[in-house]
Amino acid sequence: METNQTKHQMPAASVLVVDDEPGILSFLQKALSKRFALVETAGSVEEAEKLRARCHFDLLIVDIKLPGRSGMEWHEALQNSERRSDVIFMTAYADLETAIQAIRLGAADFILKPFRLEQMMNAVERCLEHRALARANFVLRREVNNAFPSSNMIGNSPAIQQVQDVIRRVAKTPSAILIEGESGTGK
């Protein structure tokens, strides 16, 4: 029989909490460990980097104000990393400009301290559900593209090959394309 706790546990998800307040680290580790397979904590960016070198984390919960390097500076540096993680920023020192900057950096959420556990858990669930949907969408797109190749054009002349090359290059851009040609050529 499936209990409420096992139903909500996401065994494949890994979470890293980065905060310089030991109370927050302990509180979140206890709460998140009930639902997620791997939950690690770090008191600084340096500790977090060591943990990330060892393991990939699906989600980072990061305090903005950290000793040395800020959470946002660290996340911005991670943007170029091949091993991307979603991030939820938390802070006790919020202003509108900081929130806007966090969102521009791609934060999944922005939580103000002090927060209720329910508030944090909802943010984490939303973030991981969004991540799962994005992965499923990627897989489905790939399956559709494999099942139905984008080129239904008939012909293999150099001119047709050139048109197909152009189509492949511009297909992923949000631009409108005008195709011109003689009447009856199958534009």
C-alpha positions as CSV (number, residue, x, y, z in Angstrom):
1,M,0.0,0.0,0.0
2,E,1.4,3.4,-1.0
3,T,1.6,6.0,1.8
4,N,1.3,9.7,1.2
5,Q,5.1,10.1,1.9
6,T,6.2,7.5,-0.7
7,K,3.8,8.9,-3.2
8,H,5.4,12.4,-3.0
9,Q,9.0,11.2,-2.7
10,M,11.1,11.9,-5.8
11,P,13.9,9.4,-5.5
12,A,15.8,10.6,-8.6
13,A,16.0,14.2,-7.4
14,S,19.1,15.6,-5.8
15,V,19.1,18.9,-3.9
16,L,22.0,21.1,-2.7
17,V,21.2,23.8,-0.1
18,V,23.8,26.6,0.3
19,D,23.4,29.0,3.2
20,D,25.7,30.3,5.9
21,E,23.1,29.8,8.7
22,P,23.4,26.4,10.2
23,G,19.8,26.4,11.5
24,I,18.5,26.9,7.9
25,L,20.7,24.1,6.6
26,S,19.6,21.7,9.3
27,F,15.9,22.6,8.9
28,L,15.9,22.2,5.1
29,Q,18.0,19.0,5.2
30,K,15.6,17.3,7.5
31,A,12.5,18.4,5.6
32,L,13.9,17.7,2.1
33,S,15.4,14.4,3.1
34,K,11.9,13.0,3.7
35,R,11.0,13.6,0.0
36,F,14.2,13.5,-2.0
37,A,16.9,10.9,-2.5
38,L,19.9,13.1,-2.0
39,V,20.1,16.3,0.0
40,E,23.4,17.9,0.7
41,T,24.2,21.2,2.5
42,A,27.0,23.7,2.3
43,G,27.8,26.8,4.3
44,S,29.7,28.6,1.6
45,V,30.2,28.7,-2.2
46,E,33.5,26.9,-1.8
47,E,31.9,24.0,0.1
48,A,29.2,23.9,-2.6
49,E,31.7,23.7,-5.4
50,K,33.4,20.7,-3.7
51,L,30.0,18.9,-3.5
52,R,29.2,19.8,-7.1
53,A,32.5,18.4,-8.3
54,R,31.5,15.1,-6.7
55,C,27.9,15.0,-7.7
56,H,25.3,16.6,-10.0
57,F,22.3,18.3,-8.3
58,D,19.0,18.8,-10.0
59,L,18.2,21.7,-7.7
60,L,20.2,24.3,-5.9
61,I,18.6,26.3,-3.0
62,V,20.9,29.2,-2.5
63,D,21.0,32.1,-0.1
64,I,21.9,35.3,-1.9
65,K,24.0,36.8,0.8
66,L,26.9,34.4,1.4
67,P,30.4,35.0,2.8
68,G,32.9,35.8,0.1
69,R,30.9,35.3,-3.1
70,S,27.2,36.0,-3.3
71,G,24.8,33.3,-4.3
72,M,23.8,35.2,-7.5
73,E,27.4,35.7,-8.5
74,W,28.0,31.9,-8.0
75,H,24.9,31.0,-10.0
76,E,25.9,33.4,-12.8
77,A,29.3,31.7,-13.0
78,L,27.5,28.3,-13.2
79,Q,25.5,29.3,-16.3
80,N,28.4,28.2,-18.5
81,S,28.6,24.8,-16.9
82,E,27.6,21.7,-18.8
83,R,26.0,20.4,-15.6
84,R,23.1,22.8,-15.2
85,S,20.9,22.9,-12.2
86,D,17.7,24.8,-11.5
87,V,18.0,27.3,-8.6
88,I,15.7,28.8,-6.0
89,F,17.2,31.9,-4.3
90,M,16.3,32.8,-0.7
91,T,17.2,35.9,1.1
92,A,16.3,38.0,4.2
93,Y,17.4,41.2,2.4
94,A,15.0,41.5,-0.5
95,D,14.3,44.4,-2.8
96,L,12.7,44.6,-6.1
97,E,15.9,45.0,-8.0
98,T,17.4,41.9,-6.4
99,A,14.3,39.8,-7.3
100,I,14.4,41.0,-10.9
101,Q,18.1,40.2,-11.2
102,A,17.5,36.7,-9.8
103,I,14.7,36.1,-12.3
104,R,16.9,37.3,-15.2
105,L,19.6,34.9,-14.1
106,G,17.0,32.1,-14.5
107,A,15.9,31.5,-11.0
108,A,13.0,29.1,-10.7
109,D,11.8,31.0,-7.6
110,F,12.7,33.6,-5.1
111,I,11.8,33.0,-1.4
112,L,11.9,35.5,1.4
113,K,13.3,34.6,4.8
114,P,11.8,33.8,7.2
115,F,9.7,31.3,5.2
116,R,7.2,28.6,6.0
117,L,8.3,25.1,5.2
118,E,5.1,24.6,3.1
119,Q,6.2,27.7,1.0
120,M,9.6,26.2,0.3
121,M,8.3,22.7,-0.4
122,N,5.8,24.1,-2.9
123,A,8.6,26.0,-4.7
124,V,10.8,22.9,-4.8
125,E,7.9,20.7,-6.1
126,R,7.0,23.3,-8.8
127,C,10.6,23.6,-9.9
128,L,11.2,19.8,-10.2
129,E,7.8,19.3,-11.9
130,H,8.8,21.9,-14.4
131,R,12.2,20.2,-15.0
132,A,10.5,16.8,-15.5
133,L,8.0,18.3,-18.0
134,A,10.9,20.0,-19.9
135,R,12.7,16.6,-20.1
136,A,9.6,14.8,-21.2
137,N,9.0,17.5,-23.8
138,F,12.5,17.2,-25.1
139,V,12.2,13.4,-25.4
140,L,8.8,13.7,-27.2
141,R,10.1,16.2,-29.7
142,R,13.0,14.0,-30.5
143,E,10.7,11.0,-31.0
144,V,8.4,13.0,-33.2
145,N,11.4,14.3,-35.3
146,N,12.7,10.7,-35.7
147,A,9.3,9.3,-36.6
148,F,8.4,12.2,-39.0
149,P,11.5,13.7,-40.5
150,S,11.1,17.4,-41.1
151,S,12.0,17.2,-44.8
152,N,9.2,15.8,-46.9
153,M,10.8,17.4,-50.0
154,I,11.2,15.2,-53.0
155,G,14.4,15.5,-55.0
156,N,18.1,15.4,-54.5
157,S,19.4,18.0,-56.9
158,P,22.0,20.5,-55.6
159,A,19.3,23.2,-55.6
160,I,17.0,21.1,-53.4
161,Q,19.9,20.2,-51.1
162,Q,20.7,23.9,-50.8
163,V,17.1,24.7,-49.9
164,Q,17.1,21.9,-47.3
165,D,20.3,23.3,-45.7
166,V,18.8,26.7,-45.4
167,I,15.6,25.3,-43.9
168,R,17.6,23.3,-41.3
169,R,19.6,26.5,-40.3
170,V,16.6,28.8,-39.9
171,A,14.0,26.2,-38.6
172,K,15.0,26.9,-35.0
173,T,14.8,30.7,-35.2
174,P,11.6,32.6,-34.5
175,S,11.9,34.3,-37.9
176,A,9.2,34.3,-40.6
177,I,10.5,33.1,-44.0
178,L,9.2,34.0,-47.5
179,I,9.7,31.4,-50.2
180,E,9.4,32.7,-53.7
181,G,9.5,30.9,-57.0
182,E,7.9,30.1,-60.3
183,S,4.3,29.0,-60.3
184,G,3.9,25.2,-60.3
185,T,7.3,24.5,-58.7
186,G,5.9,23.1,-55.5
187,K,6.8,25.9,-53.1
